[in-house]
Amino acid sequence: MMKIPTSAAAAGLLRALIARSRASRDRILLSDFQSTEWQSLTLVGERHVIRFRLCGPDCDDIVANLTSGIEDAEFAIPNQIVADIALIRTPERNADGSMTVELEALTIPE
């Protein structure tokens, strides 16, 4: 298994999203994950863009678990607050029946 170099905020967010999906890890493919430093006049943090590909006959249920109410969800990430999270676009069905979900999130230190 290849380890992707990530910050603590990015790794925590990824773990929290996978847990939110309530699916086994072999049903979720992380196809893209980008984190960049972010700052405003008073805050610093990271902006994350995440793309998952979800597979299997019940991938619609996994997508629903992952995305339903995500804008208002609370995440338990040590020393981090998810200040903003949203779908970038509506989840898309792929030709093989899998679905692609793209999210954008902002994390800031507590």
Number of C-alpha atoms within 10 A of each C-alpha: 3 4 5 8 8 13 11 13 23 25 13 17 24 18 12 16 16 18 14 19 21 13 18 10 12 9 16 20 13 15 12 11 17 13 18 11 11 14 11 7 5 5 9 14 20 19 21 21 19 21 18 20 21 26 21 14 10 13 21 17 13 23 22 14 18 19 21 13 10 18 14 10 12 11 16 12 20 12 12 18 18 22 14 15 18 16 17 14 11 11 18 13 16 12 7 8 15 18 20 22 21 20 19 18 20 23 23 18 15 9
